[in-house]
Amino acid sequence: MAGSSTMTVEVALPPEQAEAAVYQAFLQAGLESVAGGGGVMRGSVGMSWASWGEQVSATIGHGPQGAVVQLHSQSALPTTLIDFGRNRKNLEKVVAAMRGLAPVV
């Protein structure tokens, strides 16, 4: 399995508004080809000297305090065994951008 990382955060917004905040957070985090709708968002990180790129996704659903956002980042190259923390850093960038857009619980 390719290197990957998963993170779950709660946002004190209705899921529809949380989805819009996730979209903006993906853009602010520097993700490319951002698209989504219906509670799912996808974006990608291009190739660099340290990686062949990563695919980032978010699933937005109802939660006890508004919306639950499950973020997932995985290496674009399926044979990648070690990601050197790239996937975790991608998710941390998205969450940091979300903090400026919505109340993250």
N, C-alpha and C positions, 0 to 999 in steps of 0.2 A: 504494500500500500504506500502511496505517496505521502510525503510529509504533510501534516495538516495541524490545525488548531481550531478549537471551538470555544466560544464565549457566549454567555447569556446575560443580558441586562434588562432591567425593568425601566420603563419610561412612563412618567405620570401624564400621559396624553391618551386620548382615544386611539385605537389602532390606525384609523385613517390618517390622523395627524402625525402619528409616529412614523408611518410609512413615508410621508413627505419629508420628515426630519431625517430619516435614514437615507433617503435619496440625496438630500443636500450634504449629509455627512460623507457619503461615498465620494461625491464630487470634491468636497473640501479635503478629503484624505488623499486625493490625487489618483483615484481609480479611473480607469478608462472604460469605454463601452458600457456605461451604466444604463441599465434598463430594468423594468419590472412593473409590477402591478398585481393586484389581487393578493397582497400579503407576502409577496416574494420579490426580492431585489437581487440583481447580479451585477458584478463588475469585475474588472481584471487589472492586474498590475503587469506592466510590460517586462521584457527581459532586461537584465542588468548583468554586470560582471559577476554577481554572486548567485544568480538564479535564472532559470528559463521562464520565469514569470509565475504568477499565482492567480487562481480564480477565487473570488470572494463572493459569498452569498449571504443573504439575510432572510429570515422568515419572521414575519410580524404577526402576532396573535393576541388574543385577549388575555389579560393578566389581572391579578387581584388589585393592583393599584393603577391600572390603565392598560398598558400594552407590554408584552414580553417580546424581546427581540433576540433571536438566536442567530449569532454570527458564526460563519464558518469560512476558513481560508485554507486552500490546499494548493500544493504545487501543480503547475500546469503539466509538467512532465511526469507521467505516471510512475516512472522508474526511480524518481527522487526518493531516497531513503532518509536523508538528513537535510533539513531546511535551514539550519543555522539560525533559527529564531525568526526567520522572515515572515512566516505565517502569523505568529503571535504579534509581531510588530505591526502588521497590516491591521489586525483587529484592534490593537491599542490606538492606532491613528483614527480609526472610524469612531471608536468610543470617545476619544478626546474631542473630535469634531462634534459628536452628538451632544456632549455636555454644553457646548455653546449654543445649541439650537433647541434643546428640550431638557426638562428636569429629569435627569437620570437618577433613579432611586438606588 
